[in-house]
Amino acid sequence: MSRYPFLVGVTGGIGSGKSTVCRFLSEMGCTLFEADMVAKQLQLHDSEVINGIKTLFGSEVYSVDVAGQMVLDRKQIAATVFSSPAKLEALNTLIHPKVFSEFQKAVHDAENRGVKILVKEAAILFESGSNTQLDVVIVVVADEQLRIERAVQKGMGSREEIKQRIARQWPQKKLIEKADYVVENNGSREELKKETEALYSRLLSAASSACNHL
């Protein structure tokens, strides 16, 4: 790819700080596409996805809250796929093509608006194969104990639950091997912002270089 927008992927394991890096990049002027958020919206509003999830996990995983809004029992689904890799693969097969399609729409919109850098944040960027859509990929990493503490503080589960989630994700070493840029997030929020600012400058240079090679 060698035209605007320059497509940047950001990924990292739970508690690594990838969402914070993405927020910083957004504040610096990048346009942000949150793949995981899009996937969650599809699970609540796309009839094909909803019917597929009901087939896989049973209609009882959906309910309606007091405000009349559809609610998905994500904890029940997580518990099921934890013990059934086949159902996890089926769920990903159901959702990922639609997320891919939504990202293509975002790219087209960014082209029309003259966006220089479009950032795609995704938890399973390499695992889904969506890294092939991108110009470069940033991997955010941190020490495991720090990741566990952050995730627990955010209410993402108990220490044991977080450890189990980390065990199911790609190891950071494997992510680093595939990364174009690595951001280490073992310090303060201010230190992370400074590192992200430096990275943003490099991304601007890479984007300009790519555009000039048209």
C-alpha positions in Angstrom: 0.0 0.0 0.0 1.4 3.4 -0.9 -1.3 6.0 -0.7 -3.2 7.9 2.0 -4.5 6.9 4.3 -1.4 5.1 5.7 -2.8 2.1 7.5 -1.5 1.3 11.0 -2.4 -1.6 13.2 -2.1 -1.5 17.0 -2.3 -4.7 19.0 -1.2 -6.2 22.3 -2.3 -8.6 25.0 -4.7 -7.8 27.8 -3.4 -5.1 30.1 -0.6 -4.0 27.7 -2.0 -0.5 27.2 -2.8 -0.7 23.5 -6.0 1.2 23.9 -4.2 4.0 25.7 -1.6 4.2 22.9 -4.5 4.4 20.4 -6.2 7.2 22.4 -2.9 9.1 22.3 -2.6 8.6 18.5 -6.1 9.8 18.1 -5.4 12.9 20.1 -2.4 13.5 17.9 -4.5 13.5 14.7 -4.9 9.9 13.6 -8.3 8.5 12.8 -9.1 5.5 14.9 -11.0 2.3 13.9 -11.7 0.1 17.0 -12.2 -3.4 15.6 -13.2 -4.9 18.9 -15.8 -2.2 19.5 -17.2 -2.8 16.0 -17.4 -6.5 16.6 -19.4 -5.9 19.8 -21.8 -3.6 17.9 -22.3 -6.3 15.2 -23.2 -8.8 17.9 -26.0 -6.5 19.0 -27.2 -5.1 15.7 -26.4 -7.4 12.8 -29.2 -9.9 12.3 -26.9 -12.5 10.6 -24.4 -12.3 13.5 -27.1 -12.5 16.1 -28.7 -15.5 14.5 -25.3 -17.2 14.2 -24.5 -16.6 17.8 -27.8 -18.0 18.9 -27.2 -21.1 16.8 -23.7 -21.5 18.3 -24.5 -20.7 22.0 -28.3 -20.9 22.4 -30.8 -18.1 22.2 -30.6 -17.6 26.0 -27.3 -15.7 25.6 -29.4 -12.7 24.5 -31.8 -10.9 26.8 -33.5 -7.5 27.0 -32.7 -5.0 29.7 -35.2 -2.7 31.5 -34.6 0.0 28.9 -35.6 -2.4 26.1 -32.0 -2.8 24.8 -30.6 -6.1 23.7 -27.9 -7.5 25.9 -25.4 -10.3 25.2 -24.1 -12.5 28.0 -20.4 -12.2 27.0 -19.2 -14.0 30.1 -21.2 -17.1 29.2 -19.8 -17.0 25.6 -16.3 -16.5 27.0 -16.7 -19.5 29.3 -18.0 -21.7 26.4 -15.2 -20.8 23.9 -12.6 -21.3 26.6 -13.4 -25.0 26.6 -14.4 -25.3 23.0 -11.8 -24.1 20.4 -14.1 -25.2 17.6 -16.8 -22.8 18.8 -14.3 -20.0 19.1 -13.2 -20.6 15.6 -16.8 -20.6 14.4 -17.5 -17.3 16.2 -14.5 -15.7 14.7 -15.5 -17.0 11.2 -18.9 -15.4 11.7 -17.7 -12.0 12.9 -14.3 -11.3 11.3 -15.4 -11.0 7.7 -17.9 -8.4 8.7 -15.3 -6.4 10.7 -13.1 -6.6 7.7 -15.9 -5.2 5.6 -16.5 -2.3 8.1 -12.8 -1.5 8.0 -12.8 -1.3 4.3 -15.6 1.2 4.5 -13.6 3.2 7.1 -10.6 3.2 4.7 -12.8 4.4 1.8 -14.2 7.2 4.1 -10.7 8.1 5.2 -9.6 8.4 1.6 -12.4 10.7 0.8 -11.7 12.9 3.8 -7.9 13.1 3.1 -7.0 11.3 6.3 -3.2 10.7 6.5 -3.1 7.9 9.1 -5.9 5.5 9.9 -5.2 3.4 13.0 -6.9 0.0 13.5 -6.9 -1.2 17.1 -7.5 -5.0 17.4 -6.8 -7.6 20.1 -6.2 -10.4 17.6 -4.7 -8.6 14.7 -2.3 -11.3 13.6 -4.5 -14.2 14.6 -7.3 -13.0 12.3 -5.0 -12.3 9.4 -6.1 -8.7 9.2 -2.5 -7.5 9.5 -2.2 -8.2 5.8 -4.5 -5.2 5.2 -2.1 -2.8 6.9 1.1 -0.9 6.1 2.7 -1.3 9.5 1.8 -2.9 12.9 2.6 -1.6 16.3 2.7 -4.1 19.2 2.3 -2.7 22.8 4.0 -4.9 25.5 4.4 -4.8 29.2 5.6 -7.1 32.0 3.1 -9.8 32.8 2.6 -8.9 36.5 1.9 -5.3 35.5 -0.6 -6.4 32.9 -2.4 -8.5 35.4 -2.6 -5.6 37.9 -3.9 -3.2 35.3 -6.6 -5.6 34.1 -7.7 -6.4 37.6 -7.9 -2.7 38.4 -10.1 -2.2 35.3 -12.5 -4.8 36.5 -11.7 -7.2 33.7 -11.7 -10.2 36.1 -9.8 -11.8 39.0 -6.1 -12.4 38.9 -6.7 -16.0 38.0 -9.1 -15.2 35.2 -6.7 -12.6 33.8 -3.9 -15.2 33.9 -6.1 -17.6 32.0 -6.8 -15.0 29.3 -3.1 -14.2 28.9 -2.4 -17.9 28.5 -4.9 -18.1 25.7 -3.4 -15.2 23.8 -0.3 -15.2 21.6 2.8 -14.7 23.8 4.4 -11.3 23.6 7.6 -12.7 22.1 5.6 -13.9 19.1 3.9 -10.6 18.7 7.2 -8.7 18.9 8.7 -10.9 16.2 5.9 -9.8 13.8 5.8 -6.2 14.8 7.1 -3.2 12.8 7.2 -1.1 15.9 7.2 -2.1 19.6 6.1 0.1 22.4 7.1 -0.9 25.9 4.6 0.2 28.5 6.3 -0.5 31.9 6.3 3.0 33.2 4.0 5.9 33.8 1.2 7.2 31.6 3.4 10.3 30.9 6.3 8.1 29.8 3.9 6.2 27.5 2.6 9.4 26.0 6.2 10.6 25.2 7.0 7.3 23.6 3.8 7.4 21.6 4.6 11.0 20.4 8.0 9.8 19.2 6.3 6.9 17.4 3.8 9.3 15.8 6.6 11.3 14.3 8.0 8.1 12.8 4.6 7.2 11.4 4.2 10.6 9.8 7.6 10.1 8.1 6.7 6.6 7.0 3.3 7.8 5.7 4.9 10.7 3.7 7.5 8.3 2.3 4.9 5.8 1.2 2.8 8.5 -0.5 5.8 9.9 -2.3 6.4 6.5 -3.9 3.1 6.6 -5.7 
